């Protein structure tokens, strides 16, 4: 979403994580996505890709609405609980409901922040929203009926606004796997989305 809003043109190679291309692993032996390669620069973390793109062009001033401490909690303890809640079969002996409840503490913190403003750092979407909402979206996907009944009306409205935005729709296009097709795609960069 940051690449799109910044208008930064990128060539996209869609990968299947079960069948990682050698070229990807040569650029990033870590073997996770995203991987952004810009000449000799390799960026392997989503937040770093966002910062790289927004440093080039930040038309909505997302960087002014960043909250690194909140994003760290999301990427740390909340993601820990999210993984064990959503992917219980990967974590032998873990109690999904206990992890859902632990993750709820983070969602309640977001709920409190969203009482005053529709976004985490003010009246407009920004860096904090875009870096956190994919994790909250995944948390909802684990059990939509439970999430939609939870006492989180502000979080649900925030999540819905981001998920139903033209910007989100514009980046959710599916592409054929690069390893199979050899096709690269120019990520459309309509910053007005």
ZAFI-143538 format. One line per field, with one value per atom (N, C-alpha, C): residue in one letter; atom name; x, y, z. Coordinates in steps of 0.1 Angstrom, whole numbers, plus 5000, padded with zeros to 4 digits. Layout:
<nuros>
residuo = a/... $
atomo = CA/... $
X = X/... $
Y = Y/... $
Z = Z/... $
</nuros>
This chain:
<nuros>
residuo = x/x/x/x/x/x/x/x/x/x/x/x/x/x/x/x/x/x/x/x/x/x/x/x/x/x/x/x/x/x/x/x/x/x/x/x/x/x/x/x/x/x/x/x/x/x/x/x/x/x/x/x/x/x/x/x/x/x/x/x/x/x/x/x/x/x/x/x/x/x/x/x/x/x/x/x/x/x/x/x/x/x/x/x/x/x/x/x/x/x/x/x/x/x/x/x/x/x/x/x/x/x/x/x/x/x/x/x/x/x/x/x/x/x/x/x/x/x/x/x/x/x/x/x/x/x/x/x/x/x/x/x/x/x/x/x/x/x/x/x/x/x/x/x/x/x/x/x/x/x/x/x/x/x/x/x/x/x/x/x/x/x/x/x/x/x/x/x/x/x/x/x/x/x/x/x/x/x/x/x/x/x/x/x/x/x/x/x/x/x/x/x/x/x/x/x/x/x/x/x/x/x/x/x/x/x/x/x/x/x/x/x/x/x/x/x/x/x/x/x/x/x/x/x/x/x/x/x/x/x/x/x/x/x/x/x/x/x/x/x/x/x/x/x/x/x/x/x/x/x/x/x/x/x/x/x/x/x/x/x/x/x/x/x/x/x/x/x/x/x/x/x/x/x/x/x/x/x/x/x/x/x/x/x/x/x/x/x/x/x/x/x/x/x/x/x/x/x/x/x/x/x/x/x/x/x/x/x/x/x/x/x/x/x/x/x/x/x/x/x/x/x/x/x/x/x/x/x/x/x/x/x/x/x/x/x/x/x/x/x/x/x/x/x/x/x/x/x/x/x/x/x/x/x/x/x/x/x/x/x/x/x/x/x/x/x/x/x/x/x/x/x/x/x/x/x/x/x/x/x/x/x/x/x/x/x/x/x/x/x/x/x/x/x/x/x/x/x/x/x/x/x/x/x/x/x/x/x/x/x/x/x/x/x/x/x/x/x/x/x/x/x/x/x/x/x/x/x/x/x/x/x/x/x/x/x/x/x/x/x/x/x/x/x/x/x/x/x/x/x/x/x/x/x/x/x/x/x/x/x/x/x/x/x/x/x/x/x/x/x/x/x/x/x/x/x/x/x/x/x/x/x/x/x/x/x/x/x/x/x/x/x/x/x/x/x/x/x/x/x/x/x/x/x/x/x/x/x/x/x/x/x/x/x/x/x/x/x/x/x/x/x/x/x/x/x/x/x/x/x/x/x/x/x/x/x/x/x/x/x/x/x/x/x/x/x/x/x/x/x/x/x/x/x/x/x/x/x/x/x/x/x/x/x/x/x/x/x/x/x/x/x/x/x/x/x/x/x/x $
atomo = N/CA/C/N/CA/C/N/CA/C/N/CA/C/N/CA/C/N/CA/C/N/CA/C/N/CA/C/N/CA/C/N/CA/C/N/CA/C/N/CA/C/N/CA/C/N/CA/C/N/CA/C/N/CA/C/N/CA/C/N/CA/C/N/CA/C/N/CA/C/N/CA/C/N/CA/C/N/CA/C/N/CA/C/N/CA/C/N/CA/C/N/CA/C/N/CA/C/N/CA/C/N/CA/C/N/CA/C/N/CA/C/N/CA/C/N/CA/C/N/CA/C/N/CA/C/N/CA/C/N/CA/C/N/CA/C/N/CA/C/N/CA/C/N/CA/C/N/CA/C/N/CA/C/N/CA/C/N/CA/C/N/CA/C/N/CA/C/N/CA/C/N/CA/C/N/CA/C/N/CA/C/N/CA/C/N/CA/C/N/CA/C/N/CA/C/N/CA/C/N/CA/C/N/CA/C/N/CA/C/N/CA/C/N/CA/C/N/CA/C/N/CA/C/N/CA/C/N/CA/C/N/CA/C/N/CA/C/N/CA/C/N/CA/C/N/CA/C/N/CA/C/N/CA/C/N/CA/C/N/CA/C/N/CA/C/N/CA/C/N/CA/C/N/CA/C/N/CA/C/N/CA/C/N/CA/C/N/CA/C/N/CA/C/N/CA/C/N/CA/C/N/CA/C/N/CA/C/N/CA/C/N/CA/C/N/CA/C/N/CA/C/N/CA/C/N/CA/C/N/CA/C/N/CA/C/N/CA/C/N/CA/C/N/CA/C/N/CA/C/N/CA/C/N/CA/C/N/CA/C/N/CA/C/N/CA/C/N/CA/C/N/CA/C/N/CA/C/N/CA/C/N/CA/C/N/CA/C/N/CA/C/N/CA/C/N/CA/C/N/CA/C/N/CA/C/N/CA/C/N/CA/C/N/CA/C/N/CA/C/N/CA/C/N/CA/C/N/CA/C/N/CA/C/N/CA/C/N/CA/C/N/CA/C/N/CA/C/N/CA/C/N/CA/C/N/CA/C/N/CA/C/N/CA/C/N/CA/C/N/CA/C/N/CA/C/N/CA/C/N/CA/C/N/CA/C/N/CA/C/N/CA/C/N/CA/C/N/CA/C/N/CA/C/N/CA/C/N/CA/C/N/CA/C/N/CA/C/N/CA/C/N/CA/C/N/CA/C/N/CA/C/N/CA/C/N/CA/C/N/CA/C/N/CA/C/N/CA/C/N/CA/C/N/CA/C/N/CA/C/N/CA/C/N/CA/C/N/CA/C/N/CA/C/N/CA/C/N/CA/C/N/CA/C/N/CA/C/N/CA/C/N/CA/C/N/CA/C/N/CA/C/N/CA/C/N/CA/C/N/CA/C/N/CA/C/N/CA/C/N/CA/C/N/CA/C/N/CA/C/N/CA/C/N/CA/C/N/CA/C/N/CA/C/N/CA/C/N/CA/C/N/CA/C/N/CA/C/N/CA/C/N/CA/C/N/CA/C/N/CA/C/N/CA/C $
X = 5008/5000/5009/5020/5029/5036/5039/5045/5034/5022/5011/5009/5008/5004/5016/5028/5040/5042/5036/5038/5051/5057/5070/5068/5073/5071/5080/5075/5082/5078/5087/5084/5082/5070/5065/5068/5074/5075/5067/5056/5048/5055/5056/5063/5053/5055/5048/5058/5055/5065/5068/5060/5063/5073/5075/5084/5092/5100/5107/5118/5118/5128/5142/5151/5165/5169/5164/5168/5163/5152/5147/5157/5160/5169/5183/5187/5201/5200/5189/5188/5186/5178/5174/5174/5185/5185/5175/5170/5160/5148/5144/5134/5120/5118/5105/5101/5089/5084/5079/5080/5085/5100/5105/5119/5119/5125/5126/5140/5143/5157/5158/5167/5169/5184/5189/5203/5210/5219/5226/5218/5208/5200/5190/5189/5179/5171/5158/5150/5141/5141/5134/5122/5119/5108/5098/5085/5074/5075/5078/5079/5090/5101/5113/5110/5102/5097/5088/5079/5071/5079/5089/5097/5105/5110/5118/5109/5097/5088/5084/5080/5075/5086/5098/5109/5111/5107/5108/5097/5085/5073/5062/5057/5047/5036/5027/5017/5006/5004/4994/5000/5013/5021/5019/5020/5019/5030/5041/5053/5050/5042/5039/5028/5023/5013/5018/5031/5037/5037/5037/5038/5047/5060/5069/5067/5064/5062/5049/5038/5026/5028/5035/5038/5047/5057/5065/5057/5047/5039/5031/5026/5018/5027/5039/5048/5055/5054/5060/5049/5044/5035/5022/5016/5004/5006/5016/5019/5022/5029/5031/5018/5008/4995/4987/4988/4980/4985/4998/5003/4997/4997/4993/4978/4971/4956/4952/4957/4953/4959/4971/4978/4981/4971/4973/4980/4978/4984/4999/5004/5018/5025/5018/5023/5017/5024/5019/5017/5006/5003/4999/4997/4992/4977/4972/4958/4953/4946/4942/4934/4924/4916/4923/4933/4942/4949/4954/4961/4952/4940/4930/4927/4926/4923/4935/4947/4959/4960/4957/4957/4946/4935/4924/4929/4939/4944/4950/4956/4961/4949/4940/4928/4920/4920/4913/4921/4934/4942/4939/4938/4934/4921/4911/4898/4898/4906/4907/4912/4922/4928/4918/4910/4901/4888/4887/4875/4875/4887/4888/4889/4895/4898/4895/4892/4889/4901/4913/4925/4935/4945/4953/4961/4964/4972/4965/4952/4945/4934/4930/4918/4920/4932/4935/4944/4943/4951/4966/4974/4988/4996/5009/5019/5014/5010/5006/4995/4985/4973/4977/4985/4989/4998/5006/5015/5009/4998/4991/4979/4972/4959/4960/4971/4971/4971/4977/4977/4963/4956/4943/4933/4935/4928/4929/4942/4944/4938/4938/4932/4917/4911/4897/4894/4902/4900/4900/4908/4908/4894/4886/4872/4863/4859/4851/4839/4831/4819/4823/4833/4838/4842/4850/4856/4844/4835/4824/4814/4815/4806/4814/4827/4835/4832/4834/4831/4842/4843/4854/4848/4837/4831/4840/4849/4858/4868/4873/4883/4877/4864/4858/4855/4851/4849/4862/4873/4886/4891/4890/4894/4885/4872/4864/4867/4870/4874/4886/4896/4909/4907/4899/4897/4888/4880/4871/4875/4888/4893/4897/4897/4902/4917/4924/4938/4941/4933/4935/4931/4919/4915/4925/4932/4941/4954/4957/4969/4966/4953/4950/4948/4952/4952/4961/4956/4964/4972/4984/4993/4998/5001/5007/5021/5025/5038/5049/5058/5069/5078/5080/5089/5083/5070/5064/5062/5058/5054/5066/5075/5085/5081/5068/5062/5065/5069/5070/5059/5054/5043/5047/5044/5046/5035/5038/5028/5022/5009/5003/5005/5008/5011/5002/4989/4980/4979/4986/4986/4973/4964/4951/4941/4946/4937/4933 $
Y = 4988/5000/5013/5012/5024/5025/5015/5016/5022/5018/5023/5038/5042/5056/5065/5059/5068/5070/5062/5063/5057/5049/5043/5031/5032/5021/5009/4997/4985/4974/4965/4953/4942/4936/4927/4912/4904/4890/4883/4876/4869/4856/4852/4839/4831/4818/4808/4804/4806/4803/4789/4780/4766/4762/4771/4768/4781/4785/4798/4798/4808/4809/4810/4805/4806/4820/4828/4843/4850/4846/4853/4849/4836/4832/4837/4840/4846/4861/4867/4881/4882/4872/4872/4858/4853/4839/4836/4847/4845/4838/4840/4833/4837/4850/4854/4866/4869/4881/4892/4904/4909/4909/4910/4913/4924/4935/4946/4947/4947/4948/4961/4970/4982/4984/4979/4979/4969/4975/4967/4966/4974/4975/4963/4956/4945/4949/4950/4953/4941/4936/4923/4924/4936/4937/4947/4944/4953/4967/4969/4983/4990/4983/4990/4993/4984/4987/5000/5001/5013/5025/5025/5036/5040/5030/5033/5040/5035/5041/5055/5056/5069/5080/5076/5085/5091/5083/5088/5098/5095/5104/5100/5109/5107/5117/5115/5125/5127/5116/5117/5119/5122/5124/5113/5101/5089/5089/5093/5092/5101/5112/5120/5113/5102/5095/5081/5080/5068/5067/5054/5052/5039/5041/5029/5020/5026/5018/5009/5015/5007/4996/5000/4990/4979/4982/4972/4962/4967/4958/4949/4954/4947/4936/4940/4931/4921/4924/4915/4906/4911/4902/4899/4909/4906/4896/4897/4887/4873/4873/4860/4853/4860/4855/4852/4861/4859/4846/4843/4831/4819/4819/4807/4806/4816/4816/4811/4817/4814/4801/4798/4786/4776/4772/4764/4751/4745/4732/4733/4745/4747/4748/4750/4751/4741/4730/4718/4722/4719/4721/4735/4744/4758/4758/4767/4768/4781/4778/4789/4800/4795/4805/4813/4808/4815/4826/4822/4832/4843/4839/4848/4859/4854/4863/4872/4867/4875/4886/4882/4891/4902/4899/4908/4920/4919/4930/4941/4937/4947/4953/4945/4951/4961/4958/4967/4980/4979/4991/5000/4993/5000/5006/4999/5004/5017/5017/5030/5041/5039/5049/5054/5046/5049/5056/5058/5065/5080/5086/5100/5103/5094/5097/5084/5085/5073/5065/5071/5063/5064/5056/5054/5066/5075/5087/5099/5100/5112/5109/5120/5119/5112/5109/5103/5091/5082/5070/5074/5066/5069/5056/5058/5047/5037/5041/5032/5023/5029/5022/5011/5015/5006/4995/4998/4987/4978/4982/4973/4966/4972/4966/4953/4949/4935/4925/4927/4918/4917/4928/4928/4921/4923/4916/4901/4896/4882/4876/4884/4880/4878/4887/4886/4873/4871/4859/4846/4845/4833/4829/4838/4835/4848/4850/4862/4864/4853/4855/4860/4854/4858/4873/4876/4890/4900/4897/4906/4908/4898/4899/4905/4906/4911/4926/4931/4945/4954/4955/4963/4971/4979/4986/4995/5002/5012/5005/4993/4986/4980/4975/4970/4981/4993/5004/5007/5008/5012/5001/4988/4977/4978/4979/4980/4991/5003/5014/5012/5005/5002/4991/4981/4969/4973/4983/4987/4999/5003/5014/5011/5020/5017/5014/5019/5016/5002/4996/4982/4973/4977/4969/4969/4980/4981/4972/4969/4961/4946/4942/4928/4920/4925/4917/4905/4894/4881/4881/4876/4874/4860/4856/4842/4842/4830/4828/4831/4839/4843/4831/4822/4810/4802/4801/4793/4800/4813/4821/4829/4833/4842/4856/4859/4872/4881/4893/4904/4914/4920/4930/4943/4954/4967/4970/4972/4975/4989/4989/5002/5011/5023/5033/5045/5043/5054/5059/5069/5074/5080/5082/5088/5077/5065/5054/5056 $
Z = 5000/5000/5000/5007/5007/4993/4987/4973/4964/4965/4957/4960/4972/4976/4973/4973/4971/4956/4948/4933/4929/4937/4934/4924/4912/4903/4907/4908/4911/4901/4898/4891/4901/4900/4910/4904/4913/4910/4921/4917/4927/4929/4942/4946/4954/4953/4961/4971/4984/4995/4996/4991/4992/4981/4971/4960/4957/4966/4965/4953/4945/4934/4940/4933/4937/4937/4928/4927/4940/4945/4957/4969/4970/4981/4979/4967/4966/4970/4968/4972/4987/4993/5007/5012/5017/5022/5033/5039/5050/5044/5032/5025/5029/5034/5037/5027/5027/5019/5028/5024/5011/5010/4998/4995/4984/4987/4977/4974/4961/4956/4948/4952/4945/4943/4932/4929/4939/4947/4957/4971/4972/4984/4985/4995/4997/5010/5009/5021/5023/5035/5038/5048/5052/5062/5056/5059/5054/5058/5071/5076/5069/5067/5060/5046/5039/5025/5025/5035/5037/5038/5047/5050/5037/5030/5018/5008/5006/4996/5000/5012/5017/5018/5020/5020/5006/4996/4982/4979/4984/4981/4991/4998/5009/5007/4997/4994/5004/5012/5023/5036/5037/5049/5059/5055/5064/5074/5071/5080/5092/5091/5102/5112/5107/5115/5117/5122/5125/5140/5145/5160/5161/5160/5161/5173/5185/5196/5195/5190/5188/5177/5167/5156/5161/5170/5176/5184/5192/5200/5190/5180/5170/5164/5160/5153/5163/5176/5186/5192/5204/5212/5205/5198/5191/5180/5172/5161/5167/5179/5185/5188/5194/5198/5185/5175/5163/5156/5155/5149/5156/5169/5177/5177/5175/5174/5160/5150/5137/5131/5135/5129/5141/5148/5160/5156/5144/5140/5139/5137/5136/5149/5160/5173/5182/5183/5191/5206/5211/5225/5229/5219/5222/5222/5231/5232/5224/5213/5204/5212/5220/5227/5237/5244/5253/5245/5233/5225/5219/5216/5211/5222/5234/5246/5248/5247/5249/5238/5225/5214/5216/5223/5225/5233/5241/5249/5240/5229/5219/5212/5208/5201/5210/5223/5232/5233/5232/5232/5220/5208/5196/5197/5203/5205/5213/5223/5231/5223/5215/5207/5196/5191/5181/5185/5198/5203/5199/5199/5196/5181/5174/5160/5152/5139/5131/5128/5129/5126/5138/5138/5150/5154/5145/5148/5143/5142/5138/5129/5122/5114/5100/5096/5083/5085/5076/5076/5075/5082/5082/5083/5085/5087/5097/5109/5119/5115/5108/5104/5093/5084/5073/5077/5087/5092/5102/5108/5118/5112/5103/5099/5093/5085/5080/5091/5102/5113/5119/5121/5126/5117/5104/5093/5095/5097/5098/5111/5122/5134/5132/5124/5121/5113/5103/5094/5102/5113/5121/5125/5129/5133/5131/5119/5116/5125/5128/5136/5150/5156/5169/5169/5159/5158/5157/5148/5145/5157/5167/5179/5191/5189/5200/5203/5215/5218/5213/5200/5193/5182/5184/5173/5166/5173/5166/5158/5163/5156/5143/5144/5133/5122/5126/5117/5110/5118/5113/5103/5106/5098/5085/5086/5074/5065/5071/5062/5054/5061/5054/5043/5047/5038/5026/5028/5017/5009/5012/5005/4991/4981/4968/4968/4977/4978/4981/4991/4994/4983/4977/4965/4954/4952/4941/4943/4955/4958/4959/4959/4962/4949/4938/4926/4927/4921/4921/4908/4909/4898/4897/4884/4883/4889/4894/4901/4890/4894/4886/4882/4892/4889/4878/4877/4867/4854/4855/4843/4837/4846/4842/4840/4843/4841/4853/4850/4860/4857/4867/4865/4871/4864/4869/4878/4891/4900/4897/4894/4891/4903/4900/4911/4910/4911/4911/4925/4929/4942/4947/4938/4942/4947/4948/4952/4967 $
</nuros>
